[in-house]
Amino acid sequence: NSFVRDAADTIGPAVVRIDSDQASLRKAMTVSGSVSEGRVGGKPTSGRSGVIRGTGCGLVIDAEEGYVVTNSHVVKREEKVKVTFIDGNVYDGEVKGVDSLTDIALIKLKPRAGHALPVATLGNSDSVEVGDYAIALGNPLGLDNSVTLGIISNVHRTSAELGITDRRVDFVQTDCAINPGNSGGPLVNEFSEVVALNTAIRADAEGIGFAIPINTVKRVASLLANGEKVPHPFIGIRMVDNFTANSAFGDRALELPVGTVIVDVIEKSPAALAGLAVGDVITAVNGVVMNGAQILDRV
């Protein structure tokens, strides 16, 4: 057996299709030069009101509690959903919690006597490296139980780099073929461990997809399971890694020390009141080196 087949056999039973009937505005989206969450985002070219059936993926992470993780853009808070397993079993599910800033949602399934839930093995996304194999499982374009193979292209894409201003999360980049319907499905390594949750694609290109590291998913899901809000610190700055600052500061960026560059400061924010200014470089916070813009959220 190949490692791809092993991954599909091991993780596939824990991957579910999520169907939700919701009153919404149906929009045909075209996004050029930006990132699209399951092709959701950007400016609508057309739209009409109606009840639509939204389809995405989810992953069982706790069989005993019946917890399934997915993307927040697949479901909404308080929504009832239908969850279908690869063996055809259908469960009723309720959205336990949603954190839109990390695009993570937690669903709790209603227990059913005599049917034990399959559960995925979760890996350690901190150990993922560029060039590692990546296997995407999901339901692209409604085609259930699809499997694609690629590699990890980058391990630290920030939401600022991708122009996703309403997210506070790092992304793993992959060239796996993922499409609308893969949202909320797993990205698996060659050892049949889930290392990320597929969430977004580049709308104007092929072979550029993004997934949320599984360590982030585990942290957020744990808080949502306990009914807690996910903390997102606010100091009032927009920042980029110094190696991406050339577009903002030109040649000056070549002289910047390792750290996080402030490119915007909100007026009267805590950062402004503390005297931080555009062009300042944050090199460390409480002894933690700022070698990535998203690290500040974790300190």
N, C-alpha and C positions, 0 to 999 in steps of 0.2 A: 504494500500500500504506500502511496505517496503521502507526504506530510499534509498536502492540501486535502486529500481525502480524509485523513485522520482528523484534521481540524473540522471539516464539515460534519463528520460523523459524531464528533465529541461535542461541538458547540451548537450545531444545527438544531437539535431538539429543544434547546433553551431559547432559540430565536423565535419571536412571535410576530404576527401581523396585527396591527392595531387599526381598528375601524371605528370611526366616530361620526355620528350624524350631528351636524351643527349648522345653525343658521349663520351664514357668513356671506361675504362678498367674494364671488368667484372671479379670480383675476388671471389673465394670461400675462405672465411676466417675461420681459426681456431685459437682461442686465448685461451691459457691456463694460468691460474693464473693472468689474467688481465681483464680490463673492455673493453667492446666492445660497441660502439655507434650503436645501431641497428644492432649489429654484424658486424659493419664496423670498422676496425682497426686491428693492429697486422700484422703479416707477411702472405702474400698470399701464399697459397699452390698451386694454379694454377690460370691462367688468360688468357683471350682472349679479343681482341679488338672488339668493335661493338657498335651499338646503343642500349641502354637499356631503359626500362621504369622503372623509379624509383618511388616507391610508399611509401608514408608516410602519416602522419596525420597533421592537422593544427586545429586552433581554432579561431573562430571569436571573436575579442575583441572590435571591434568598428564597429557597423552596419552602422552608418552614413557615415564614411569614407571608409568602405569596407576593413578594415584591418584584416588580418589573421596572427597569429604568428605560427611559426614552428621551427624546428631545422635547423641550417645552413647546416648540413650534408645531409638534405633532398633535399635542393635546392642549386643553385649556383647564384652568383651575375649576374644580367642582364638576368636571365633566364625567359622564358615564361612558365607558368604552367597551367594545367587544374585542377580546383578545383570542386569536386563533393560533394554535400550535401546529407544528408540521404534521402531526398525526391526525389532524382534523378536529381535535377537541377544542371547544369554544368556551371561554370563561367570560363572566361579567367582571369588569374591573372599575375601580373608582380612583380618580386622581387624588393621591395622598398629599402631594405638594408639588409646587412648581418654583423654579428659580430662573427667571427669564434672562438674567445677566450672564449666567453660565449655560443657558439653553438646556437645562436638565430638568426632567420631571420624573416623579415616582408614582407608580400605579400599584394599588393593592388588589389582588385577585380574591374573589370570594371562594372559599375552600369547597372542594367537592370530594365526598367520601369515595374511597377506593381508587383515587387517581393521584399518584405522587408526582409532583412537578419536577421536571428536569431542571438542572441549574448549571450555569456556566462557570468555568474556572477563570478567575480574574488574575491577571498577571501584575507586574510592577512596571508602570509606564516610565518610571525614572531610569530603567535599564534599557529602554529602547534606543537604538542607534541608527543613524543614517545608513541605508543599505540593507537593513534587516528585511526579511520577507514580510509581506503584509497580505492578509487574506480577508476580503470583505464578504460578509454574508448579509442577505437581506432580500427585499422585494422591489427591485428597481422597476419603475414604470408598471407596477402591479404584477410583475412576473415573480411569483412566490418562489422562495427557496433557491435563489440564485447565488452562485459563488464565483468570485473573481480573484485573481492573483496579481500582486504587484510588489513594490518595495516601499520602504519608508524613505521619503524624499527630504524631509526636514523634521526636526523634533521640537523646535521652538518658534513657531509662527505666532506672532502676537496679533490680537484683534486690531491694534493700531496699524500694523503693517498691512493688514488686509482691508482696511477701511471700514471695519464693522464697528461703528461708534457706540452701539448699544450693547456691547458684550464686554465682559471682564474675565477673559479666559485665554489661556494658551491653546494652540492647536498643534497637532501632529499632521504633517502634510504627507500625502501618499499619491502614487500614480495608479492605484487600483481603480478600475472602472466602477464608479459609483454614480448613481443617478437619483432623481426624485423617487422616493419610496425606500431608499436605503437609509433615510434619516432615522436615527435611533438604533440602527443595527450595529453589530460588533465589527471591529477591526482586530484580527487575530494574528498572533505570531506563529512561527513554525512549530512551536511546542504546544499548540492548541490552547493557548492562554489569550484571553481578551486583553488587549493593551490600550484600546481606545474605542470611542463611540462615534460612529460616522455622523456628521452633522451638516456639512456644507460642500458646495462645489464651485469651481470657477465657471461662471456662466458663459464666458466668451472663449473658452479653451477646453481642450480635452486632456485627461491625464493629470488634472490638478484638483485633488480633493482634500478635505480637511476633517479631522476627527478630534474629539475631546479626550485628553489623556485619561485613562481609567482611574488613576489615583485621584484626579479631580472629581470624577464621577462618584467614586466611593465616599469621598469626604462630603460632598453635597448630598448624596442619597442618605447618608447616615443622619444628617441634620434634618432632612425632610421627613424621615421615618419617625423621628422624635417630635415632630411638630414644631421644630425650631426654624427661625429665619436664617438664611445664609448671610453672614456678615460681608459687607462690601465697603471697605473704608473709603472715605471721600476727603481729599485735601484740596481739590480744586485745580488740578493741573492736567494737561495732556502731555504725554511724554513718548519718546521713541528711544530705541537703543542707539548708541552713538554711531554705530556703523551704518545706520539707515538715515542719519541726520544730514547727509550731503544735500538732499533736495531742499532742506530748510535753511541750511547755513553755508552751503558751498564749500570752499576750500578750508574754511575754519574748522570744519568737522574733523579734518585730518589731524588737528592739534588737540582734540578733545581727549581727556583721559577716559579709561574704561569706566562706564557708568551709564546712567539713564539721562537723556537730554530733555529738558523742559522746552516744549515748543508752544505752549499756551498756558496762561494763568487766568483763572476766572476772577473777575473783579470782586473784592470783598470776601473772597473765600479764605479758609484757614491758611492756604499757601501764600496768598497775597498779603494777608495780615502778618505773616511771619517773615516777609521780605523776599520770598522766592521770586525769580524773574525769568522771562524767556531767555534761553541760552545758558542758564545755569545747568550744571551737571551734578546729579546726585550719584555719588560714588559708593556710599554705604549708609545703612540705617541700622542702628543698634548693633554694629559690628558685622552685619550681613552685607556682603558685596553686591552692589546693584549692577550685575552684568546682563540684565534683561529687564525690560520695562514692566513685565507682569510680576516680577519678583516682589515689587513693592506691595502688591495686594496680599502677599502671604506673610509679611513681616508683622 
